């Protein structure tokens, strides 16, 4: 199959390139329709907070509220009062606004600041306007409030403002991250490859993969809901993976050209060898991402759908577009001979590690374990306004509410029930809640549809602080004489954390099992997959420790341009785990494919490790450098969630490509020796039948007929190097001469 794809892509390169150009254009055209169909979710529909939110949503015609902060002059000044009244009337006339109240028209004292120099206007938006319509309302309101109250600062925040600011900040971060990453990446690739054409290949593949991925995502929105951060995944991950795969393919092509093979033959050899490695790698990454489905949460499902689509499209570019571009430009790319351990830096490094393998293994493992210690005191948040850029109006409004408005400093915890608000039990229960420790205010919502009651319990402190979390537990442990559903932001965080804790073992087990199977099919070993999983856990532990040390504890906050608030996003460790695990296995596959190839040629494990690291070390570190540039470009953004993910993934890649692949893997494989390749007899027989490997490492001579590719002494399923290959690899199409 791989040889057929290679021949088609090389001989029909113009059609293949044209097809990808068409997909690129269609993908860009699909961005806006896709964007309009994206929507946020309320978490898992089975959680109590989600069911409570559904009850509230069905009972009210109002959408999110916007909070307009008027800060500066005395609230009681007549000029201020008249200006605020006029502004309130103007905001009430904005399309998709259902009502607006201020500190003068509402008896609620919570709309006035303690110091008497700030007040609030609460604006209700129409629910049917949808996310994009509500964001447009916020933009209109911000234009209307500018200069509306003499001598005052007027800003728009609240739930509606935070939603709009979050989307705008994410879009800006993606744009700025791309603008930062692309030129730096181009310069880095130029020096890696020593030429502009070779440097452009990964970038062309990356752009094509990103644009084309928008097409299946648009189709997916008709089957399942996708959140806006699905686009973040495509931008962040698509470019990096396409660059990784392109580097591997171009390197194999240059090696093939160094043997004197013509361009078309070198393309075929590249796809038959490196194409198999890329396919294994893509399957491993997609498998890791599929573990997110185990959580049953729309947040993780959106990321999984976007991530898997990105991986598969990146694989398609590696197997078709890159070969077509190599066929078109290959004659002008520099050839580079395959190296052995004595030829370069990575081979010498492997030999030094092999001289003291136990010291190297224990030293690196101890360092990674120590780096993981900060994760033991991790604290989580979920969608907190403080994750927004400090320059955003929502962030500034939230900080003022926290400091000056005791009853408005936090979003309320909502207690919903299927009984009318007029029922005496509701009033009695609400009155009892007012005396609980940590409660700032209690109110019963009016004007709801159907037999539904909602009690708003506002906690002291922040929306998702320890007081709010404790109140959620109290409200759930001490319920009234009727069924209640505790919802709201704090309840959603509690349910989200519980959901992660209960589902994470299943997701981890699936990822570990699937990874074990894929690596076993590749190597025929039982120990190598187990060792790879253990080393990845060590590497990820160090990454999580750095995540907490930087973003929760606030170290390097001034350098990185953010304000720590004592928590990390609850979704971040799960997303980082799956993406970083997939990328780690990506590099593991790159390295193991070369080690296995060398071992099949020589039968000597130590030489195979040294030669394999020399042949793949530069590709792994170059790919890691390239993808780190992409991740760090997004880490330079202003949204704390994207910054967390970008920096953590950059750290994970750096640790994995250096300490793990260049030191820990050679050390542990040297210690294990021949045991690296051990498997029980039944599994060895199974691997002989269904195991998959790369094809022979060197292109065949042009004058040699296909039948001579298998020596007379070779058994069925054996390559010229003695390597066992799959039945598919023995098909005639894979055994044709390269020329």
PEHUFEN-V803247 format. One record per residue. N is the residue number from 0. SS is DSSP state (@ for helix, = for strand, . for the rest). BURIAL is I if it has 9 or more other C-alpha atoms within 8 Angstrom, else O. Layout:
BEGIN
n:ss:burial
N:SS:BURIAL
N:SS:BURIAL
END
This chain:
BEGIN
n:ss:burial
0:.:O
1:@:I
2:@:I
3:@:O
4:@:I
5:@:I
6:@:I
7:@:I
8:@:I
9:@:I
10:@:O
11:.:I
12:@:I
13:@:O
14:@:O
15:@:I
16:@:I
17:@:O
18:@:O
19:@:I
20:@:I
21:@:O
22:@:I
23:@:I
24:@:I
25:@:I
26:@:I
27:@:I
28:@:O
29:@:I
30:@:I
31:@:O
32:@:I
33:@:I
34:@:O
35:@:O
36:@:O
37:.:I
38:.:I
39:.:O
40:.:O
41:.:O
42:.:I
43:.:I
44:.:O
45:.:O
46:.:I
47:@:I
48:@:I
49:@:I
50:@:I
51:@:I
52:@:I
53:@:O
54:@:I
55:@:I
56:@:O
57:@:O
58:@:I
59:.:I
60:.:O
61:=:I
62:=:I
63:=:I
64:=:I
65:=:I
66:=:I
67:=:I
68:=:I
69:=:I
70:=:I
71:.:I
72:.:I
73:.:I
74:.:I
75:.:O
76:.:O
77:@:O
78:@:O
79:@:I
80:@:I
81:@:O
82:@:I
83:@:I
84:@:I
85:@:O
86:@:I
87:@:I
88:@:I
89:@:I
90:@:I
91:@:I
92:.:O
93:.:I
94:.:O
95:.:I
96:=:I
97:=:I
98:=:O
99:=:I
100:=:I
101:=:I
102:.:I
103:.:O
104:.:O
105:.:O
106:.:O
107:.:O
108:@:O
109:@:I
110:@:I
111:=:I
112:.:I
113:.:O
114:.:O
115:.:I
116:.:I
117:=:I
118:=:I
119:=:I
120:=:I
121:=:I
122:=:I
123:=:I
124:=:I
125:=:I
126:@:I
127:@:O
128:@:I
129:@:O
130:@:O
131:@:O
132:@:I
133:@:I
134:@:I
135:@:O
136:@:I
137:@:I
138:@:O
139:@:I
140:@:I
141:@:I
142:@:O
143:@:I
144:@:I
145:.:O
146:.:O
147:.:I
148:.:I
149:.:O
150:.:O
151:.:I
152:=:I
153:=:I
154:=:I
155:=:I
156:=:I
157:@:I
158:@:I
159:@:I
160:@:I
161:@:I
162:@:I
163:@:I
164:@:I
165:@:I
166:@:I
167:@:O
168:@:I
169:@:I
170:@:O
171:@:I
172:@:I
173:@:I
174:@:O
175:@:I
176:@:I
177:@:I
178:@:O
179:@:I
180:@:I
181:@:I
182:@:O
183:@:I
184:@:I
185:@:I
186:@:O
187:@:I
188:@:I
189:@:I
190:@:O
191:@:O
192:@:I
193:.:I
194:.:I
195:@:O
196:@:O
197:@:I
198:@:I
199:@:I
200:@:I
201:@:I
202:@:I
203:@:O
204:@:I
205:@:I
206:@:I
207:@:I
208:@:I
209:@:I
210:@:I
211:@:I
212:@:I
213:@:I
214:@:I
215:@:I
216:@:I
217:@:I
218:@:O
219:@:I
220:.:I
221:.:O
222:.:O
223:.:O
224:.:I
225:.:I
226:.:I
227:.:I
228:@:O
229:@:I
230:@:O
231:@:I
232:@:I
233:@:I
234:@:I
235:@:I
236:@:I
237:@:I
238:@:I
239:@:I
240:@:I
241:@:I
242:@:I
243:@:I
244:@:I
245:@:I
246:@:I
247:@:I
248:@:I
249:@:I
250:@:I
251:@:I
252:@:I
253:@:I
254:@:I
255:@:I
256:@:I
257:@:I
258:.:O
259:.:O
260:.:I
261:.:O
262:@:I
263:@:I
264:@:I
265:@:I
266:@:I
267:@:I
268:@:I
269:@:I
270:@:I
271:@:I
272:@:I
273:@:I
274:@:I
275:@:I
276:@:I
277:@:I
278:@:I
279:@:I
280:@:I
281:@:I
282:@:O
283:@:I
284:@:I
285:@:I
286:@:I
287:@:I
288:@:I
289:@:I
290:@:I
291:@:I
292:@:I
293:@:I
294:@:I
295:.:I
296:.:I
297:@:I
298:@:I
299:@:I
300:@:I
301:@:I
302:@:I
303:@:I
304:@:I
305:@:I
306:@:I
307:@:I
308:@:I
309:@:I
310:@:I
311:@:I
312:@:I
313:@:I
314:@:I
315:@:I
316:@:I
317:@:I
318:@:I
319:@:I
320:@:I
321:@:I
322:@:I
323:@:I
324:@:I
325:@:I
326:@:I
327:@:I
328:@:I
329:@:I
330:@:O
331:@:O
332:.:I
333:.:O
334:.:I
335:.:I
336:.:I
337:.:O
338:.:I
339:.:I
340:@:I
341:@:O
342:@:O
343:.:I
344:@:O
345:@:I
346:@:I
347:@:I
348:@:I
349:@:I
350:@:I
351:@:O
352:@:I
353:@:I
354:@:O
355:.:I
356:@:I
357:@:I
358:@:O
359:@:I
360:@:I
361:@:O
362:@:O
363:@:I
364:@:I
365:@:O
366:@:O
367:@:I
368:@:I
369:@:O
370:@:I
371:.:I
372:@:I
373:@:I
374:@:I
375:@:O
376:@:O
377:.:I
378:.:O
379:=:O
380:=:I
381:.:I
382:.:O
383:.:I
384:@:I
385:@:I
386:@:I
387:.:I
388:.:I
389:.:I
390:.:O
391:.:I
392:@:I
393:@:I
394:@:I
395:@:I
396:@:I
397:@:I
398:@:O
399:@:I
400:@:I
401:@:I
402:@:O
403:@:I
404:.:I
405:.:I
406:.:I
407:.:I
408:.:I
409:.:I
410:.:I
411:.:I
412:=:I
413:=:I
414:=:I
415:=:I
416:=:I
417:.:I
418:.:O
419:.:I
420:.:I
421:.:O
422:.:O
423:@:O
424:@:O
425:@:I
426:@:I
427:@:O
428:@:I
429:@:I
430:@:I
431:@:O
432:@:I
433:.:I
434:.:O
435:.:O
436:.:O
437:.:I
438:=:I
439:=:I
440:=:I
441:=:I
442:=:O
443:=:I
444:.:I
445:.:O
446:.:O
447:.:I
448:.:O
449:.:O
450:.:O
451:.:I
452:=:I
453:=:I
454:=:I
455:=:I
456:=:I
457:=:I
458:=:I
459:.:I
460:.:I
461:.:I
462:.:I
463:.:I
464:.:I
465:@:O
466:@:I
467:@:I
468:@:I
469:@:O
470:@:I
471:@:I
472:@:O
473:@:O
474:@:I
475:@:O
476:@:O
477:.:O
478:.:I
479:.:O
480:.:O
481:.:O
482:.:O
483:.:I
484:=:I
485:=:I
486:=:I
487:.:I
488:@:I
489:@:I
490:@:I
491:@:I
492:@:I
493:@:I
494:@:I
495:@:I
496:@:I
497:@:O
498:@:I
499:@:I
500:@:O
501:@:O
502:@:I
503:@:I
504:@:O
505:@:O
506:@:I
507:@:I
508:@:O
509:@:I
510:@:I
511:@:I
512:@:O
513:@:I
514:@:I
515:@:I
516:@:O
517:@:I
518:@:I
519:@:I
520:@:I
521:@:I
522:@:I
523:.:I
524:.:I
525:.:I
526:@:I
527:@:I
528:@:I
529:@:I
530:@:O
531:@:I
532:@:I
533:@:O
534:@:I
535:@:I
536:@:O
537:@:I
538:@:I
539:@:I
540:@:I
541:@:I
542:@:I
543:@:I
544:@:I
545:@:I
546:@:I
547:@:I
548:@:I
549:@:I
550:@:I
551:@:I
552:.:I
553:.:I
554:.:O
555:.:O
556:@:I
557:@:O
558:@:O
559:@:O
560:.:O
561:.:I
562:.:O
563:.:I
564:.:O
565:.:I
566:.:I
567:=:I
568:=:I
569:.:I
570:.:O
571:@:I
572:@:I
573:@:O
574:@:I
575:@:I
576:@:I
577:@:I
578:@:I
579:@:I
580:@:I
581:@:I
582:@:I
583:@:I
584:@:I
585:@:I
586:@:I
587:@:I
588:@:I
589:@:I
590:@:I
591:@:I
592:@:I
593:@:I
594:@:I
595:@:I
596:@:I
597:@:I
598:@:I
599:@:I
600:@:I
601:@:O
602:.:O
603:.:O
604:@:I
605:@:I
606:@:I
607:@:I
608:@:I
609:@:I
610:@:I
611:@:I
612:@:I
613:@:I
614:@:I
615:@:I
616:@:I
617:@:I
618:@:I
619:@:I
620:@:I
621:@:I
622:@:I
623:@:I
624:@:I
625:@:I
626:@:I
627:@:I
628:@:I
629:@:I
630:@:I
631:@:I
632:@:I
633:@:I
634:@:I
635:.:I
636:.:I
637:.:I
638:.:I
639:@:I
640:@:I
641:@:I
642:@:I
643:@:I
644:@:I
645:@:I
646:@:I
647:@:I
648:@:I
649:@:I
650:@:I
651:@:I
652:@:I
653:@:I
654:@:I
655:@:I
656:@:I
657:@:I
658:@:I
659:@:I
660:@:I
661:@:I
662:@:I
663:@:I
664:@:I
665:@:I
666:@:I
667:@:I
668:@:I
669:@:I
670:@:O
671:@:O
672:@:I
673:@:O
674:@:O
675:@:I
676:@:I
677:.:I
678:.:I
679:.:O
680:@:O
681:@:O
682:@:I
683:@:I
684:@:O
685:@:I
686:@:I
687:@:I
688:@:O
689:@:I
690:.:I
691:.:O
692:.:I
693:.:I
694:.:I
695:.:I
696:.:O
697:.:O
698:.:I
699:.:I
700:.:I
701:.:I
702:.:O
703:.:I
704:.:I
705:@:O
706:@:O
707:@:O
708:@:I
709:.:I
710:.:O
711:.:O
712:.:O
713:.:I
714:.:O
715:.:O
716:.:I
717:=:I
718:.:I
719:.:I
720:.:O
721:.:I
722:.:I
723:=:I
724:.:I
725:.:I
726:.:I
727:@:O
728:@:I
729:@:I
730:.:O
731:@:O
732:@:O
733:@:I
734:@:I
735:.:O
736:.:I
737:.:I
738:.:I
END
